[in-house]
Amino acid sequence: EVQLVESGGGLVQAGGSLRLSCAASGITFDNYNIAWFRQAPGKERKGVSRISSSDGSTYYADSVKGRFTISRDFAKNTVNLQMNSLKPEDTAVYYCNARRELFDSWGQGTQVTVSS
C-alpha cells in the first residue's frame, strides 16, 4: 500500500519560514514526479511546485517563485518544500502528490497558517 505523509506545517508569522516534508512508503520517490499543492479555505487546490523524476527539473508557481524551494532526499525517500518569506496568502493546507503514468497518490495534507 502506498502512503504519503506530510509534516512540518504550523503557525508562523509573516516573513518566517517553514520546511514541509513528504515521506513515502510503498514507493521510491525517485521514480515519480512529485508535486506540492495547496488549498486555501473556499478555494480550489492549486499546484505550488513540482520536481521531475527524470532529470530533477523543478517548477514553481509564480506566486512562490524565489521564496519556495523543492528538493528530494533520496536517502530518506522524502521530498521537501522549503518555504521562506512566508506571506498571509500562503495560508492553506499543503498536499503532497506522487504521479507516474496512471498512478496518482495524495497525502492527507498539512496546515500552514501565516499570521500578519
Salt bridges, closest charged atoms under 4 A:
ASP62 OD1 - LYS65 NZ 3.06
ASP90 OD1 - ARG38 NH1 2.87
ASP90 OD2 - ARG67 NH1 2.75
ASP104 OD1 - ARG99 NE 3.49
